[in-house]
């Protein structure tokens, strides 16, 4: 059976940004045999004679017409000023929709089917009387049937990431009446649907393929007549040809006056400069905006978020700059071009979309070097229209120096100034994650955190205690080079901590300190990876634990502190303990493995080790000893370290000073400063009297002459 229907009001879907309506739909009723293998790559199906009656399907080839509102229309550098241009840029999407019958279960018919076809599945269980009763198992696929309908659900015989599940249609609207209509099951874009072959012996059978990313699966469509199968093939081929024709016409229109070289590659340096009047999606505070750049649905870059800021400025350290390489022809074939979406970062829950804008291929290709342009934010389909917000970006063709600089910077600045963020669901998952296990031979293994070695994932996911100790003592793989000094280099690795205090309140429930180390040296401020839920963390060689500090003065102190990471917006990271190290006593070109006790402040008393210990590995590398000695003739320079957030400032201050804030504005602090000044005055009186007696001793000393 086949039918073609025009667009109708009942077949349209709309939202604040766009409306979609079905322009035409050709319907066919088919039989879809059960696939016998996972993925069905070899097209092995159950013979049609043994296929249950509930394997009837309706296949609809639908042409959807999308009408974009003015607020959602994407910017384009091409103005369609005639009917031909309107036809070229017409927004239509072709889907192949597969529907299953929503029929009432007739016990007599099911019994008859079961008797006539012993290979079919068993009757549905009575879930009303026994809701815990399991559904029957498919004999061939092992998949369980759904209780909600009479379908065997065998299209989903693959595992959780099956191709067919990627095309699930969640519309759930019946197209019939009296409970005997058709329910949407799959909705496949035509570009992911392909007719593979036809059965030469039975010409009413069409073999089709569904493709999603790098995976595919095959199905057999058995039509009632050969004419229906031929008509289906013809409709599919006509729509595929139409899509290709329009794509070529759009490409010609977009190129209009531009001659691309063969296999031309484009490399852009893109700078996401700033935002203004960013919408507020949080209650009682501004949004925490960040920008995602994507091309053809794939994310190519993401900036860091700016906390509580309606007018954010993204810097190099916040991911404002990135290099993007793309094939020129691929760029012009892309309809939306380069898309930028602004989102609001939320610690708990999903990040909310604040709007987007896109830059067309023609605009990118002809962008004047280093020109700054401002784009207004518009809502994505189905998202809230805030009617405000702008993003400024700057683009130029990247030079060899730009590419080399970004590659070098990205290799050295891997998450140096911010901690890995775990959202609410990730925090719960981390708590519930099993961090140790017992093998059959009785040995206990521990999960390697923050993760296994990317090059040896299977071998380094779980390790025994002894192997953990051996692994963490190996040489580091990733080093972060930082600092502006030129007298020498300090190679430092944070190896491990032991017996840290539990700073989390959920200790009775197995929640422990999420430890990371903070290091401050001259104008440098760096942090290690977070080792979650552990009081004796070990930093592995492949994690961020190794740093190279460039020395400015020999008398500079190295400050190291260990914190409990707290990602809730209102709480700071909790200080476990700190230590300051005088580097002037170390010999160059010597590897030191050092253990230090941690204390919350230099004034801790008594000096016990209840705050844990830290183990580091250190080596000094001096450029010129003569220059080093001469540098001691000058006092050390004052340096200022800039941080991005208030949390980072508190971490920096406590690393240097401990948890005792000597600059806190309070009456006790003012009194302490007054007492200090009065003590200086007393010292002055004593010094004055000493100087007078030293130089004028003759006038103040009685000498007896015999």
Buried (B, 14 or more C-beta within 10 A) or exposed (E): EBEEBEBEEEBBEEBBBBBBBBBBBBBBBBBBBBBBBEBBEEBBBBEBEEBBBBBBBBBBBBBBBBEEBEEBEBBBBBEBEEEEBEEBBEBBBBBBBBBBBBBEEEEEEBEEBBEEBEBBBEEBBEEEEEEEEEBBBBEBBEBBBEBEBBBBBBBBBBEEEBBBBBBEBEBEEBBBEEEEBBBBBBBBEBEBBBBEEBEEEEBBBBBBBBBBEEBBBBBBBBBBEEEBBBBBBEBBEEBBEBBEEBBEBBBEBBBEEEEBEEEEEBBBBBBBBBBBEBBBBBEEEBBBBBBBBBBBEEEBBBBBBBBBBBEBBBBEBBBBBBBBEBEBBEBBBBBBBBBBBBBBBBBEEEBBBBBBBBBBBBBBBEBEEEEEBEBBBBBBBEBBBBEBBBBBBBBBEBEEEBBEBBEEEEEBBEEBBBBBEBBEEEBEEBBEEEBEEEEEEEEEBBBBBBBBBEEEEEEBEBBEBEBBEEBBBEEBBBBBBBBEBEBBBBBBBBBBBBEBBEBBEEEEEEBBBBBBBBBBBBBBBBBBBBBBBBBBBBBBBBBBBBBBBBBBBBEBBBBBBBBBBBBEBEEBBBBBBBBBBEBEEBEEEEEEEBEBBBBBBEEBEEEEEEBBBBBBBBBBEBEEEEEBEEBEEEEBEEBEBEBBBEBBBBBBBBBBBBBEBEEEEEEEEEEEEEEEEEEEEEEEEEEEEEEEEEEEEEEEEEEEEE
